[in-house]
Amino acid sequence: MPGPGTLVNTLTESLLRMRLLSLSLVFLVTGVLWSSANLLNQRAFLPIIQIPLLLAIGGMALLLFSKKPLSLTPLRALELLLFGLAAAYMALQDLTFIIQSAALGDSGMALAGLLRTVVHYVLLVIVYGMFIPNTWQRAAWVVTPLAATPVAATLFLWGRYPGIAETMALTQSGEFVEAGVLMIFGVAIAIGGTHIVSHYRSCEVKDREMGFYRLRERIGVGGMGEVWLAEHEKLVRPAVIKLIRPERLKEGGKEAQRTVRRFEKEAQATAELRSPHTVELYDFGVTSDQTFYYVMEYLNGIDLATLVKKHGPVPPQRTSYLLQQACESLGEAHSHHLIHRDVKPANIFICRMGLSYDFIKVLDFGLVKTQTNGVSRPQGDMSTELTMEGVTTGTPAFMAPELAVGQDNVDVRSDIYALGCVGYWLLTGELVFQQENPIAMIVDHVNAMPVPPSQRTENNVPEELDRIILKCLEKDPAQRFQTAMELADALLACGRPQDWSREHAESWWKLHYPDS
């Protein structure tokens, strides 16, 4: 599957950004030193002309050093700009030297300056070929204009400055031939080197296969890692692979260890569950380059957050039907003493499974905790709190009050509260509490009373469903449904099977997602 999310492009983006940052710093330092030398050599006007070029290179370095995401297209534009600025800087430097030498009547120095220009551009061409990840065809398109710059400079000097033209006329042709051979040699090294490096990078991509799965397209980036669409090598079956981002591991120390522990915990928690409404885990492992990954089933559908954003509030009958399925997944997890702790629309998928439509899958058990003797603890190492920058303990808009205030006795009823928030979102298309910042939202979850969903939607929400959602949202866990299956039974009792049938679901999917 070609495209900006392919593994080749992703590796190229990362490598290209790092190389451009390094080269921009090298060019900047070299330029500053060169301009300083111009001041010492009484060529004060040159630094004034070169300062804008150096400032532009410095600005590029800052942009590349920042955490601003840059795709391959803008990185390629920055690549051309960087080498264009470097070429312009050298052209100013070398042409000024040649013109000044000719003005002083020193034809030998003028000729030496011209030959030095060739050497400078040969180095620039080789640097491009060796350091910029590329195909040899694209490298040829870039280095050819760079290699032609000394030729263009020679023709410019020949026509503009008669003294230099006379010097060139007296120069033995062999010297120009040698300069031309040197430039051709540099271009050949650049293009050939690019081809060799590109070949080895292709081998690296092959090495990034995860077991029997090949990465095809990146489909998401989260706090813990990346999510890729993949394909089984033998079965040609689509799958989803979640892996730890390399930069997380490079941070080193205890933080990297916590990242790996959290990742392993999510895989172990998911593998332990067998409900058809919990995403299925296929495989887990570590590649030769120490990339941790696990393989999940590919789901043909959308998450509940996207469902509401694209199609608006969900009818009450359908909401009840979807929540019942989510209860089955959470009910099994709770029977294993596992608390999800991050139940939210983005972590609940609605999809087509075989001939079943509106099939719910609960995913992302990365924040799961075990509950022992009424006290919730992280799964695995009971003494380790796996909380780090970029990964919060739940999501403020769907966080139970007891979880928000950090109580030790958080239990499965916190998931009931979060599922009530999900039901509220489905019915109204709105969050339970609307606030501008997470802290204010958490305060509302702890203190404020929610408005009944029936008062915030044009849909006719039955009174019983209103009461069910509000019971889920009770501040006191003892006032909520005590288990997920108790909630499922209440949802089943408040509706009729014919209110949202298989035929309704099939018609909706064929209308909105006919290719699914």
C-alpha positions in Angstrom: 0.0 0.0 0.0 1.9 3.0 -1.1 1.5 6.4 0.4 2.9 8.8 3.0 2.2 6.3 5.7 4.3 3.4 4.3 7.2 2.0 6.3 9.7 3.2 3.7 8.5 6.7 3.9 8.3 6.7 7.7 11.9 5.5 8.0 12.9 8.1 5.3 11.1 10.9 7.2 12.9 10.1 10.5 16.4 9.7 8.8 16.0 12.7 6.5 15.0 14.9 9.4 18.0 13.9 11.5 20.4 14.2 8.5 19.1 17.7 7.5 19.4 18.9 11.1 23.0 17.7 11.3 23.9 19.2 7.9 22.2 22.5 8.6 24.2 22.8 11.8 27.5 21.9 10.0 26.7 24.4 7.2 25.8 27.1 9.7 29.0 26.7 11.8 31.1 26.5 8.6 29.4 29.6 7.2 29.9 31.6 10.4 33.6 30.7 10.5 34.0 31.5 6.8 32.3 34.9 7.1 34.5 35.7 10.1 37.5 35.0 8.0 36.2 37.4 5.4 36.1 40.2 8.0 39.8 39.4 8.8 40.6 39.5 5.1 39.0 43.0 4.8 36.1 41.7 2.7 33.5 43.2 5.1 30.7 43.5 2.5 30.6 39.7 2.0 29.3 38.8 5.5 26.5 41.4 5.1 25.4 39.6 1.9 25.8 36.2 3.5 24.0 37.0 6.8 20.5 36.4 5.3 21.6 33.0 4.0 23.0 32.0 7.4 19.9 33.2 9.2 17.8 31.1 6.8 19.9 28.0 7.5 19.7 28.7 11.2 15.9 29.0 11.0 15.8 25.6 9.2 17.9 24.1 12.0 15.4 25.4 14.6 12.5 24.0 12.7 14.1 20.6 12.3 15.1 20.6 16.0 11.5 21.4 17.1 8.9 18.8 17.8 6.7 20.1 15.0 5.7 17.1 12.8 6.9 17.2 9.3 5.9 14.8 6.6 8.1 13.7 3.7 7.0 16.4 1.3 8.0 19.5 3.4 11.2 17.7 4.4 12.1 17.3 0.8 11.4 21.0 0.2 13.6 21.8 3.2 16.3 19.6 1.7 16.3 21.4 -1.6 16.3 24.8 0.2 19.2 23.8 2.4 21.4 22.8 -0.4 20.3 25.7 -2.5 21.3 28.1 0.3 24.6 26.3 0.7 25.3 26.6 -3.0 24.4 30.3 -3.0 26.7 30.9 -0.1 29.6 29.2 -1.8 28.9 31.0 -5.1 29.0 34.4 -3.4 32.3 33.4 -1.6 34.0 32.0 -4.7 32.9 34.5 -7.3 33.8 37.4 -5.0 37.3 36.0 -4.6 37.7 35.4 -8.4 36.4 38.9 -9.3 38.7 40.6 -6.7 41.7 38.7 -7.9 41.0 39.7 -11.5 40.5 43.3 -10.5 44.0 43.3 -8.9 45.5 41.8 -12.1 46.3 38.5 -10.4 45.2 36.1 -13.1 46.8 33.1 -11.4 44.7 33.6 -8.2 41.6 34.2 -10.3 42.2 30.9 -12.1 42.9 29.2 -8.8 39.7 30.5 -7.4 37.8 29.1 -10.4 39.3 25.7 -9.8 38.6 26.0 -6.1 34.9 26.5 -6.9 34.9 23.2 -8.7 36.3 21.5 -5.6 33.7 23.1 -3.3 30.8 22.0 -5.5 32.2 18.5 -5.9 32.3 18.2 -2.1 28.7 19.6 -1.9 27.5 17.0 -4.5 29.2 14.1 -2.6 27.8 15.3 0.7 24.3 15.2 -0.8 24.7 11.8 -2.2 26.2 10.3 0.9 23.9 11.8 3.5 20.5 12.4 2.0 18.3 9.2 1.8 17.1 9.1 -1.8 16.6 7.1 -5.0 19.4 7.3 -7.4 17.1 8.9 -10.0 16.1 11.7 -7.7 19.7 12.2 -6.6 20.7 12.6 -10.3 18.0 15.3 -10.7 19.3 17.3 -7.7 23.1 16.9 -8.1 23.2 17.7 -11.8 22.2 21.4 -11.3 24.7 21.6 -8.5 27.4 20.2 -10.7 26.5 22.6 -13.5 26.9 25.7 -11.2 30.7 26.0 -11.8 30.1 25.8 -15.5 27.4 28.5 -15.3 29.8 30.6 -13.1 32.6 30.2 -15.7 30.4 31.4 -18.6 29.1 34.3 -16.4 32.7 35.4 -15.7 33.8 34.9 -19.3 31.1 37.2 -20.6 31.1 39.8 -17.8 34.8 40.3 -17.1 37.2 40.6 -20.0 40.3 40.2 -17.8 39.1 36.9 -16.6 38.2 35.8 -20.1 41.8 36.6 -21.3 43.2 34.6 -18.4 41.0 31.6 -19.3 42.1 31.9 -23.0 45.7 31.6 -21.9 45.1 28.7 -19.6 45.9 25.2 -20.9 42.8 23.3 -21.7 44.0 20.3 -19.7 43.3 22.1 -16.5 39.7 22.6 -17.4 39.4 19.0 -18.5 40.8 17.9 -15.1 38.2 20.1 -13.4 35.4 18.6 -15.5 36.6 15.0 -14.8 36.7 15.8 -11.1 33.1 17.1 -11.2 31.9 14.0 -13.2 33.7 11.8 -10.6 31.9 13.6 -7.8 28.5 13.2 -9.5 29.2 9.5 -10.1 30.1 9.0 -6.4 26.9 10.8 -5.3 24.5 8.9 -7.6 26.3 5.5 -7.1 26.5 6.0 -3.3 22.8 6.9 -3.1 21.9 3.7 -5.0 24.0 1.6 -2.6 22.7 3.2 0.5 19.1 2.9 -0.8 19.6 -0.8 -1.4 20.8 -1.3 2.2 17.9 0.7 3.5 15.5 -1.5 1.6 17.1 -4.4 3.4 16.5 -2.6 6.7 12.8 -2.3 5.8 12.6 -6.0 5.3 14.3 -6.5 8.7 11.5 -4.5 10.2 9.0 -7.2 9.6 7.2 -8.3 12.7 7.3 -12.1 12.8 5.2 -13.2 9.9 3.7 -9.8 9.5 4.8 -7.0 7.1 4.1 -3.4 8.0 2.1 -1.7 5.2 0.7 1.6 6.4 0.9 3.7 9.5 -2.6 4.5 10.6 -2.1 6.2 14.0 0.3 7.5 16.6 -0.5 7.5 20.3 1.2 8.2 23.6 2.7 4.8 23.8 3.6 4.0 20.2 2.5 3.7 16.6 -0.3 1.7 15.1 0.3 0.1 11.7 -1.8 -1.8 9.2 0.0 -5.0 8.4 -0.4 -8.2 6.5 0.4 -11.8 7.3 3.1 -13.1 5.0 1.6 -16.5 4.4 -2.2 -16.1 5.0 -2.4 -12.6 3.4 -4.6 -11.6 6.2 -4.8 -8.0 7.3 -3.9 -7.2 10.9 -3.1 -4.2 13.1 0.3 -4.0 14.8 1.0 -1.7 17.7 4.7 -1.0 18.4 6.6 1.2 20.8 7.9 4.4 19.1 11.8 4.3 18.9 12.1 7.7 20.5 10.4 6.3 23.6 13.0 3.6 24.1 15.8 6.0 23.3 14.8 8.2 26.3 16.5 5.4 28.3 16.5 4.7 32.0 13.4 4.0 34.1 11.1 5.9 31.8 11.9 3.5 28.9 11.5 0.5 31.2 8.1 1.8 32.2 7.1 2.2 28.6 8.0 -1.4 27.8 6.2 -2.6 31.0 3.1 -0.7 30.0 3.2 -2.2 26.5 3.7 -5.7 27.7 0.9 -5.2 30.2 -1.6 -4.2 27.5 -0.7 -7.3 25.4 -1.0 -9.6 28.4 -4.3 -8.1 29.5 -5.8 -8.4 26.0 -4.6 -12.0 25.5 -6.2 -13.0 28.8 -9.7 -12.1 27.5 -11.9 -14.2 25.3 -15.1 -12.2 24.8 -15.9 -11.7 21.1 -16.4 -8.0 22.0 -12.8 -7.6 23.0 -10.2 -7.0 20.3 -8.3 -10.3 19.6 -4.6 -10.5 20.1 -2.7 -12.6 17.5 0.9 -12.3 18.5 3.5 -10.5 20.7 7.2 -10.2 20.3 10.4 -8.2 19.9 12.3 -7.7 16.7 16.0 -7.9 16.2 16.3 -4.1 16.7 14.5 -4.3 20.0 11.2 -3.0 18.7 8.4 -4.3 20.9 5.2 -5.1 19.1 1.9 -7.0 19.3 -0.5 -8.0 16.6 -4.3 -7.5 16.8 -7.2 -8.3 14.6 -8.0 -5.8 11.9 -11.4 -4.2 12.4 -13.5 -3.1 9.5 -15.3 -0.1 10.9 -15.0 3.1 13.0 -14.7 4.1 16.6 -17.7 5.6 18.5 -16.0 9.0 18.6 -15.9 9.1 14.8 -19.4 7.7 14.5 -20.9 10.6 16.4 -18.7 13.3 14.8 -19.6 12.1 11.3 -23.2 11.0 11.7 -24.5 12.9 14.7 -26.2 11.6 17.9 -27.2 7.9 17.9 -30.8 6.9 18.3 -31.6 5.6 21.8 -32.4 2.0 20.6 -29.1 1.7 18.8 -27.3 3.3 21.7 -28.7 0.6 24.1 -27.7 -2.1 21.7 -24.1 -0.9 21.4 -23.7 -0.4 25.1 -24.9 -3.9 25.9 -22.1 -5.4 23.8 -19.5 -3.2 25.4 -20.8 -4.5 28.8 -20.1 -8.0 27.7 -16.4 -7.2 27.0 -16.0 -5.2 30.3 -17.9 -7.8 32.2 -15.4 -10.5 31.3 -12.5 -8.2 32.1 -14.0 -7.4 35.5 -14.5 -11.2 36.1 -10.7 -11.4 35.7 -10.3 -8.6 38.2 -9.2 -6.3 35.4 -10.3 -2.6 35.4 -10.0 -1.0 32.0 -9.6 2.6 33.3 -9.7 4.3 29.9 -13.2 3.5 28.5 -14.1 6.2 26.0 -15.6 6.4 22.5 -12.2 6.3 20.8 -11.5 2.9 22.5 -14.8 1.3 21.4 -15.0 0.2 17.8 -18.2 -0.4 15.8 -17.6 -2.7 12.9 -18.8 -5.5 10.7 -17.9 -9.0 11.7 -18.9 -11.6 9.1 -22.6 -11.2 8.7 -23.0 -9.2 11.9 -23.3 -5.5 11.7 -22.9 -2.9 14.5 -20.6 -5.4 16.2 -18.7 -3.8 19.2 -15.1 -4.3 20.0 -13.4 -2.8 23.1 -9.7 -2.1 22.7 -6.7 -0.4 24.2 -6.2 -2.0 27.6 -2.9 -0.1 28.1 -4.1 1.4 31.4 -5.6 -1.7 32.9 -5.3 -2.5 36.6 -5.9 -5.6 38.6 -8.2 -5.4 41.6 -7.2 -7.4 44.7 -9.2 -7.3 48.0 -11.0 -4.1 47.0 -7.8 -2.3 46.1 -6.9 -1.7 42.5 -3.2 -2.2 41.6 -1.3 -2.2 38.3 -1.3 -5.5 36.6 2.0 -7.4 36.9 4.4 -5.7 39.3 2.0 -4.7 42.1 4.3 -2.0 43.4 4.9 -0.1 40.2 2.6 2.8 39.1 3.0 2.9 35.3 2.3 6.6 34.8 4.5 8.7 32.6 4.5 11.9 30.5 2.3 11.5 27.4 0.1 8.8 29.0 -2.5 9.8 31.6 -4.4 7.5 33.9 -7.6 7.7 31.9 -9.2 10.5 29.9 -10.7 13.6 31.8 -14.0 13.7 29.8 -14.8 10.1 30.8 -13.1 9.8 34.2 -14.9 8.5 37.3 -14.8 10.9 40.3 -12.9 8.4 42.5 -10.3 7.9 39.7 -10.0 11.6 39.2 -9.2 12.3 42.9 -6.7 9.4 43.1 -8.5 7.1 45.5 -6.8 3.7 46.2 -10.1 1.8 46.3 -11.0 2.3 42.6 -12.8 -0.8 41.3 -14.8 -2.0 38.3 -17.5 0.6 39.0 -15.2 3.3 37.6 -15.6 1.6 34.2 -19.4 1.7 34.7 -19.1 5.5 35.1 -17.0 5.8 32.0 -19.4 3.7 30.0 -22.2 6.0 31.2 -20.2 8.9 29.8 -19.9 7.0 26.5 -23.7 6.4 26.4 -24.2 10.1 27.1 -21.9 11.0 24.2 -23.8 8.6 21.9 -27.2 10.0 22.8 -26.4 13.7 22.7 -23.2 14.1 20.7 -21.9 16.1 23.7 -19.6 15.4 26.6 -21.3 15.1 30.0 -19.5 18.2 31.2 -18.2 20.8 28.7 -15.2 22.7 30.0 -12.2 24.5 28.3 -9.5 22.6 30.2 -9.1 19.1 31.7 -8.8 20.3 35.3 -12.1 22.1 35.2 -13.7 19.0 33.6 -12.3 16.8 36.3 -13.7 19.1 39.0 -17.1 18.9 37.4 -17.0 15.1 37.3 -16.3 15.2 41.0 -18.8 17.9 42.1 -21.3 18.8 39.4 -24.6 17.0 38.6 -25.1 16.1 35.0 -28.0 17.3 32.9 -30.2 14.3 31.8 -29.3 13.3 28.2 -32.9 13.7 27.1 -32.6 17.5 27.8 -29.6 17.8 25.5 -30.8 16.1 22.4 -33.6 16.3 19.9 -33.9 12.5 19.9 -36.7 11.1 22.0 -34.8 9.4 24.8 -37.0 7.0 26.9 -37.2 7.9 30.6 -35.8 4.5 31.6 -32.7 5.0 29.4 -32.3 8.5 30.9 -32.4 6.9 34.4 -29.9 4.2 33.4 -27.4 6.7 32.1 -27.7 8.9 35.1 -27.4 5.9 37.4 -24.1 5.1 35.7 -23.0 8.7 36.4 -23.7 8.7 40.2 -20.8 10.2 42.1 -21.0 7.5 44.8 -19.9 4.1 43.2 -22.4 2.4 45.6 -25.3 4.2 43.8 -24.2 3.0 40.3 -24.8 -0.4 38.7 -22.5 -2.7 40.5 -21.4 -4.9 37.6 -21.3 -4.5 33.8 -23.7 -7.3 33.3 -26.2 -5.7 35.7 -26.0 -2.6 33.4 -26.5 -4.8 30.4 -29.6 -6.4 31.9 -31.1 -3.0 32.6 -30.4 -1.8 29.0 -32.0 -5.0 27.6 -35.1 -4.5 29.8 -35.7 -0.9 28.8 -35.9 -1.6 25.1 -37.5 -4.1 22.7 -35.4 -6.3 20.3 -37.3 -5.0 17.3 -36.4 -1.4 18.1 -32.9 -1.9 16.6 -32.7 -5.2 14.7 -30.1 -6.8 12.5 -32.0 -5.5 9.5 -31.7 -1.9 10.8 -28.0 -2.3 11.4 -27.4 -3.8 7.9 -29.4 -1.1 6.2 -27.4 1.6 8.0 -24.0 0.1 7.1 -24.9 -0.5 3.5 -26.0 3.1 3.2 -23.0 4.7 4.9 -20.2 2.1 4.4 -21.2 0.0 1.4 -17.7 -1.3 0.8 -17.1 -2.5 4.4 
